[in-house]
Amino acid sequence: MKSDNVNHRLRPDDNRGNQLEIHMGYHESIVYRFRRIMLSLAVVTATAMCQPAFAVHPEDASEKPASCVHELRYQPFAGLILVSVTIAGSPPLDFVLDSGATRSSLTDPLLAAALGLKVKESALARGVGSGATRVLVTETIDIWSDGVEILSTPLVIHDIGPRLEAAAGREIHGFLGAELFERYVVEINPVGHRILLHDPATFTYEGSGHHVPLEVVDKRPIVLGRVVVVEDGKEVPVRLVADTGSSRSLSLITKSARHLKPPAEQTAGSSVGMVGQSRVVFASSKRLQVGPVAVAGVETAWIGSSGVPALKKIPNLNGILGNQFLSRFRVVFDYGRERLIINDVSGLTQIAPGVAE
């Protein structure tokens, strides 16, 4: 049986630039998928017209700071942050807020074709998953949320929509990546599911959160932590990508540092990434500390270095600090001031004694 495939090519257009042309004659399943996307967009449009605005939460009574230029609501789903956006006059689309993505992107070339997006080039993409894959890149597109333009950027077009839908149980249309975190100071508050986008030039922080040094390497935010894998084990310093696009608490690269290897008690599994699946094993780490904040019993995915080729550009990287951990906190990504601010809202963390911020 032949596998489904889509042949992409750039078709010159005299007045409108290059457009993505999808040849669907080989397999009826591709035609069905395209029709399903078009029907889904129509249904979402009709539904969105009938939806009331977000209700005001009691905890949101405080006024927004003057530095906040946009406030968004998000939907937590399976450890991820879903933001409703529109592009090219589309109905609402579900995008993951992904601090670990170097480019914002769409997940399906058929969706790009349905929206009539113009393509300017192709590129090679790497991410979680072995190897690399060829992708297309659109012309600059305005991204809107709640009627406000929040970003203007080209979008990478991946072909991972069906795989993500199978893994997540719902459609995920795209990812908001590094461009958003470079343009704004991004504050994520799990109380009320709010995202505040601040003007970096006027932003000031006056809360009680802990300041963790942050370094941006290859457009990804890096923080330092310390992990104890097993009872009575050694405390190991680790360099981690603070990744809101990872649904896990912690992922560690096996043998990326001395004493970093999974414990004997483990469970085999897999991880879905941009370029495919990677084999992982799961086990609980005894303790994880980031800045002065410590969490006990952290579920950890262990992955080989070949499973994260995109992260080889980051020297001495040991793993990924995922959103399952970050969502315990009200967090502020402040790239310009090289800091991640974390303020516990879960009541489940500890403050390590004698740790300077």
Buried (B, 14 or more C-beta within 10 A) or exposed (E): EEEEEBEBEBEEEEEEEBBBEBEBEEBEEBBEBBEEBBEBBEEBEEEEEEEEEEEEEEEBEEEEBEBBBBBBBBEEBEBBBBBBBBBBEBBBBBBBBBBBBBBBBBBBBBBBBBBEBBBEEEBEBBBBBBEBBEBBBBBEBEBBBBEEEBBEBBBBBBBBBBBBBEBBEEBBBBBBBBBBBBBBBBBBBBEBBBBBBBBBEEBEBEEEBBBBEBEBBBBBBBBBBBBBBBEEBEEBEBBBBBBBBBBBBBBBBBEBBEEBBBBEEBEEEBBBBBBBBBBBBBBBBBBBBBBBBBBBEBBBBBBBEEBBBBBEEBEEBBBBBBBBBBBBBBBBBBBEEEBBBBBBBEEEBEEBEEEEE
